[in-house]
């Protein structure tokens, strides 16, 4: 039972190429259904891990990796299909790049990665809600879509800004 969160993270990684196939073909309903399943398995995975104390070093790597790959994939899909929002997608990609680089360096230095902070969870949840709504309801009014994307970008910037001091502290504690 302890491995259920890791299995759910693995399922998210397996569903991701299928999501990309549908999304890049412009088949947004199946893509939206898949991103809904991916986001719900992320929620369930985190809930079970915290509730049952099934937190593992593998999970601390696998879960954020699945999150990052999913978010980057969704951003690329939106970048292709919604060019009017590319400036927002560059912000979101920048946040993901900073987070991946920071986590990768900390892992290289042997630092045990902490779990996600609250703002990171908020940013991820809002991103998923936005992705689900935009994919499942492509006729949403443009002002609402713009608001959702801007809110996602703002929470992403806040999240990465709050992670930077934590990253610096962990790096300093690692002696490098």
N, C-alpha and C positions, 0 to 999 in steps of 0.2 A: 504493500500500500504506500509505503514511503516514497516510491519512485513515480507515483502518479503525476506529480507536477512536472517531472522531467519528460514523462511520456506525452503530456499535453503540450509542452514546449516543442517536442519533436514533431507532434502532429501539426502544429502551426507551421513548422518548417516544411513539412510535406505538402500542406495545402497551398503554400505560397506559389510554387510554379503553376499550379492549376489556376489560382487567382490571376496570376500574370497572363496566362494564356487567354482567359476570357476577357480580362480588362483591355489587353492590347488589341484584341479583336473588336473592341467596342461593344462587347456583350456585357453591359453594366449590371443587368439583373443578376445573372449567376455570379458575377464578380462581387456584387454587393452582398449576396447571400454568403459567399465564402468569407468576405472580410468580416461579416457579422459573426460567423462561426469562429474565425480566428480571434476576434476580440473577446468573444465570450469564453473561449478556452483560456485566453490570457487571464481574464478575470477569475475564472474558476481555479486555475493553476496557482495564482497568487493567494487566493482565499484559502485553499486547502493547505498550501505550504505554511502560511502564517498560523492558521487555526490549529493545525496538528503538529506544528513545529517540525515540518518536513523540509527544513531549509538545509541545502547542501551546497558545497562549493561548485559542483557541476551545475546545479540549478541557478546559482548566482551568475554563471557564465551563459548557460543555455537560454534562460529566460530573456535577459537583455539582448542577447544575440538575435533571438527570434523577433523581439520587439524592433530592434534596429533594422533588420533585414525587411521586415514587414513595412515599417514606416518608410524606408527608402524606396521600396517597391511601389507603394501607394503614391509617394511623391512623384516618382518617375512617370507613373500612369497619368497622374493629374497634369504633370508638366507637358506631356504629349497631347492630352485631350483638352486641357483648359489653359491655353497659352496666355490668356489675359491675366492669369494669376501667377505667372512665372516668378515675379519678384518675391512673392510670398514663399514660393517653393524653394527659392534660393536660400531664404532665411532658414526654412525647415531643414534643408540639406546641410547647411552650415552647422546647425545645432547637432545633427546626427554625426557629422564628421568630427566635431570637437569631442563629443561623448565617446565615440569609438576610439579615437586616438588616445584620449585620456585613460580610458579603461584598458586599452591594449598596453600602454606604457606601465600602468600600475601592475598589471598581471606580469609583465616582463620583469618588473622589479621584485616580484614575489609578494606583492601586497594582496592580502585577502580582501576581495571586493565586498564592500558593504551592500546591503539591499538598497533598493530605490528609495529616494527621499520622497516626501509627500508631493512636492511640486512636480517631480518627475512623473509620479503616478497621475497627477491632475493633467499634465501635458499629454501623456499617453492616452488617457481616457477621452479627453476632448478631441484629440486627433482621430481616434477611432470613431467617436460619435459623428464627427464631421465627415469622415470617409464613408461611413455607412449611409448617412443621409444623402450625401451627394451622389453616391453610386446607385442607391435604391430609388431615389427620387430626382432624376435628372432634370425635371421641370421646375425645381425649386426656384423661387424668385432670385434674381441676381443679387439684390442687396443682402438677402439672407445668406447666400453662399459666400459672398464677400465677407460678411460679418463672422461667419464660422471660420473661414480661413484666417482672417486677421486675429481672431481670438486664439486659434491654434498657434499662430506664429508668436503672439505675445506670451502665451504660457510657455512656449518652447524657449524663448529668450530668457524669461525669468528663471526657468528651470536650469538652463545651462549656466546662467550667471550665478545662481546659488550653488551649483556644483563646483565651480572653479576654486573657491577657498577650501572646500573639502578636499579636492584633488591636490592642491598645494600642500595642505597639512599631511595627507597620506604620503605624498612623495617625500616631504621633509622627514617624516617619521621613518621612512624606508632608508634614510641616510644618503639620499642622492638628490 
